[in-house]
């Protein structure tokens, strides 16, 4: 009888702690592997099947974890919204995201981030090695990178840039940024000034290879802000730093909505400027036109399709099936276009709540990573896709909204 009770107790301990965490990390590993495959030239034929497998693993982790009744209510509400999104769009992205975030409970954040960092780093190294060895993938890409303004000033729009096996130079630059974000968040307390100097030189080198101005600027922001938080520790405690992060968030969302609303006018103003040398009289439109020039035509590219996909007229409460397969660069615009106004607004609320948690915990490097990715998402849509492994802010949300210490004691 005693042996039987001992076995039952052991099984109970394993199911409560080890087995759910094991299931979570299997699911996370697969999601990260899917991201790495997507960044290579290989087309994954079983991507949909893998998404179902990871969803099942995260769901098992969720049901193997203790939650408070308030947490269950929050999870149920978000899953209901996700179910509505699935019924409207036919895609289960939101269901998978909500389940993943809920499944993060009980997993230490730094542990998750460290694991994601090393798996992603290893995958990127493999991609670069295979391309450099001539085994698989191209080292560079020669094409028209869509810089319409270059044509105006008599420059050649056909360029050759390095991809190092990742299909596109912007993808290479993006993964460099993501690795730096994860690495700095995990190891920020250990970084010295000479490490920041080395990373800045590496940033310049990546820019020389990819000519990605967006990546260069955002990585520079990341390194400078992290350096300040490392050597000016009093900034970590000041509420003004977190207020600035909140204001940057509002500015980026506001600009993205404004760009989606004014994309057609920007396109018309650009045509008038190119063919008639007429500058818009409206100051607001002048600013949008200058912003579009800086962003290499990302605003007016929203008007390139027949439906003008991405412009505010194509947004709806819970999106639509035809919105799920259109790709463009502006991340915050894509959030509302692809997933709908309600899911997009809930994600923004979650971002604000995450920012508040950063302040409560004085997580200064979380603030830095958050702010950098908010700015980056104005121009790039890396975080908003079917790939959960791309958006490690979801791990932060799961960890902060469903903290370990809230698990009821029995």
N, C-alpha and C positions, 0 to 999 in steps of 0.2 A: 504493500500500500504506500509506504514511504517512497519507494523508487518511482511508483507511478505518479505521485504528487510532485516529486522532484522533476520528472520529465515534463509534466504539464506546466510547472512553473518556469522551466527553462524555455519551453516553447512560447509561453506567454511573454517572457522577456525578449526573446528573439523577434517575435512578431511585432512587439511594441516599439522596438528600437532598431535592431540590425536589419531585419528583412525589409521593412519599408524604405530605409535609407539605401539599401542595396538596389531595390527596384528603382528608386529615384535616380541613382547614379547610372544605372544601365540606360534609362530613358534619356538622361542628359547627355550621355556619351553618344547615343545614336543621333540626337538632335545636333550636336556639335559636328559629328561626322557628316551629316547631311549638308551643313553649312560649308564645310571644307570641300566636299564634292562639288557643290554649287559654284565655288570660287575657281575650280579647275575647269578644263575644257570638256570634262566628261559629262554626258547627259545621263542622269540617274533614272533608270527605267522603273524602279520600284519605290519611288519617292512617296507616292500615296499610301502604299502598304506600310512603309516605315512610319509615317505619320500616325496611322491607326495603332501601330504597335506602341509607340511612345505615349500616345494618349491613354492606352490601357494601363501602361506601367505607372504613369502619373496618377491615374484614377485609383489604382490599387494602393499607391502610397497615400493618397488622400484618405481613403477609407481605413487605412491602417494607422492613422494619426488621430490623437485626441484634440478636439477643438472645444472652445467654449460655445455656449448657445448663441452668443452674439456673433461669433465668427461663422457658425453654421448659417445664421440668417444672412450675413453678408455674402457668403459663398452661394447660397440658394438664390439670392437676388441677382447676382452677377451671372450665374448659370442660366437663369431665366432670360435675361437680356441676350446672352449668348445663343440660347435656343431660338429666340425670335430672329436673331441675325442669321442663323443657319436656315430657318424656314424661308426667310426672304431671299437670301443670296444663293443658297444651295452649297455654301462653303462652311466648313467647320472651324475656321481659323480662330474665332473668338472663343468658342468652347474649349479648344486646345489651350489657348492662352490663359483663360481663367483657371482651368484645371491645373496647369503648370504652376501658376502663381500660388494657388492654394496648397499645392503639394510641397512648396518650398519650406513650409513650417517644420521646425525641428532640425533643419539643416543649417549649420553655422554659415553665415554669409561669406566670411573670408575663405572658408574651406571650399565653398561652391565656386567662388571667383578664382581661387588659386587653381582648382581643377580645370575650370573652363580655360584659363590662361594657358596652362601647359598643354592641354589637348589641342587647342587652336594653334599655338605656336608650333607644336610638332607637325600638325597638318600642313601649315604654311611652309615650313622648312622642307617637307617632302615634295610639295608642289614646285617650289623653287629649284630643288635639286633635280627633279625629273626634267624640268625645262632646260636647265643649264647643261645637263648631261645629254640633251637631245633625245631623251627617251619618250617623253610625252609633254605636249604643250609648247607654245611658242614663247620666245623670249621678248618679242616686241610685236607691235601692231601698227600698220600704216593705213591710215584712213582719214576721212573728213570728220573732225571732232566737233563739228557744228558751231564753230565760232564765226557767226555771221558778221560780227563786227570786224573781224580780221580782214574779210573781203572788202569792206568799206574802205579800210585804210591801205588797200593794195597789198595785203599780206597773203601768203599761201595758206589755205585752210586744210590742205593735205599734209599730215605730219606723221612722223614715226616716233613712237614712244615705247618705253619698256613696260612689259606686263609681268615678266618673270613667271610665266605659266598661268597667270590668273585671268586670262581672257581680255582684260581691259586695264589700262593704267590706273583708272580711278578705283578699280577693285583692289589693286595692289596698294594704293595709297590708303584706301579705306581700312584694309586689314591691318596695316601698319598703325593707324590711329587706334583701332579697337584693341590691339595687343598692348599698346602703350596705356590706354585707359585701364584695362584690367591689371596690368603689371604695376602701375603706379598706385592703384587703389590697394592692392595686396601688400606691396613692399614700400609704401611711401615713407614709413618711419625709418627705414634703413638707407634711403637714398641720400647721397652726398652731392655737393655742388658739382664735382667733376663728373658724376653720373649724368646730371642734367646737361652739362656741357657736351658730353658724348652723344646724348640723345638728340640734342639740337643739331649737332653736326650730321648725325644720321638722318635727321629730318631734311636737312639741306640736300643730302645725297639722294634721298627718295624723291624730292622735288625735281632735281636734275634729271632723274630717270623718267619720271611720269609727267612732269610739267603740270601737276595738279595744284593749282593755286589755292583751291578750297582746302585741300588736305594740308598744305603747307601752313596756311594761316591758322587753321583750327589746332593743329599739333603745336604750333608756337604758343597759342593761347593756353593750351593744356600744360605745357612745360613751364611757362612763366607763372601761371596761377599756382601750380603745384610747388614751384620753387618758393614763392612768397609764403605759402602755407607752411612749408618746411622750416624756413628760417625766420619768419615773422609770426611766431606762434600766437601772439595776442590777437591776430586776425581770426583765429579759429573760434574765439569766444565772442566776438563782436556780432551783434544782430545785424549790423549794417551790411556785412558780407552776404548774409542769407537774404536780406531784403533786395540787394542788388541781383542775386540769382533769380529771385521772384520777378523782378522788373524785366530782366532779360527774357525770361520765359514769356511774360505777357507781350513784350515787344515782338518776339519771334512769332507767336501765334497771331497777333494782330497784323503783322506784316504779311504773313502767309494768307490770311483770309482776304486782306486787301488786294494782294496780288492775284488771287483766284477771281476776285470780283472785277478787277480791272484789266485782265489779260487781253481781252478783245480790243480795248482801247490802246493798250500798249502796242499790240500788233499794228494797229492802224497808225499810231504815232511813229512807229519804226519805219513803216512803209513811206509815210510822208517825208520823214527825215532822209531816207536813203534816196528816193526817187525825185523829190521836189525840194530837198534841202530846207524843209519847213520844220522848225522846232515847235513843240507844243507850248501854248501860252500858259496853260494851267501848271502851276508850280508842283502840285501833287503828281501830275502825269510826268513832268520833267524828272522828278525824283524816282518814280517807278521805272522810267526809261533808263536812267543811270544805273539803278539797281539791276535791271535786266541785263545791261551791258556787263556789269561786274559778274553776274551769274551766268554769263555765256548764253544768254537767250532762253533761260529756263522758264521765264514767265510767259513769253509769247509762244513757247513750244506747247503750252497747254491748248493752243488753238489749232494745232496741226491736224487733228483728227476731224472726221466729219461731224461727230457729236460734240466737239470741243471738250473732250474728256479732261476733267480736272478743274475746269472753270466752275464757278460757284453755281451756275445753272444746272450742273450735272450732279450736285450734291443732293442727298435725300436723307430722310430720317434714319432709315436702316439700310441704306445703299440699295443696290440692285444687282441681279446676276451679271449684267453686261459691264458692271464696274470692276469685276474681280480679275479681269485678264488684261487690263490696260496698264502699261508701265510708263512712268515718267519720274523725274528726279526729285521734285520738291516733296520732302518727307511729310511735313505737317498737312500740306494740301492732300497728299495721298491718303493720310490717316482718315480725314473726313470724307474724301471721295470714295475710297475703297470700303470702309467699314460703316459709314453713315454718321450722321450728326450726333445721335445719341451715344453710340459706342465711343466715338471720338471725344465727345465732351466728358464721358466717364473716365477715359484715359487721361485727359487733361486734369480732371479733379484728382485722380490718383497721383499725378505728377506733383500737384500742389501739396497734397498730403505727404508725399515722400519728402518734399523740400522741408516741410514742417518737422518731420522726424529727424532730418539731418540737423536742423537747428536744436531740437530737444537733446539729441545725443552729441551735439557739437562734432558731427561727422564732416569735417572741413573738406576732406578729399572726396567724400561722396558728393558734396556740393560742387566741387570743381568738375568732377566727371559729369554730373547731371547738367551743369550749365554748358559745358563744352558740347555735349551731345544735343542739347536743345538748339544751339546755334548751328551745328552741323546738319541737323534735320531740316533746317530751312531750305538747304540746297540739295541734300542727298536723302534718299528714302531707304537707306540701309536697314534701319531699325524696324520699318513697317512693312512686313512681308509675311509669307507663310512660315518663315524659318524662325522658330522660337529661339534657337541658339544664337541668333544675331543680337538680340536685344537683352543685354544683361541687366538693364534697369528693371526687368521683370523679376529677376532674382532679388534685387534690392527691395522691391515692393513686397514680395512674398515674405522676406525676412523681417522687414520693419512693421508691416501690417499684421502679421501673424507671428509675433515673437515667441521664442522658446519658453520664456518664463510664464506665458499665459496658459501653458498646458496644465489642466487640472491634476492635482496630486491625489493619488488613490492610496 
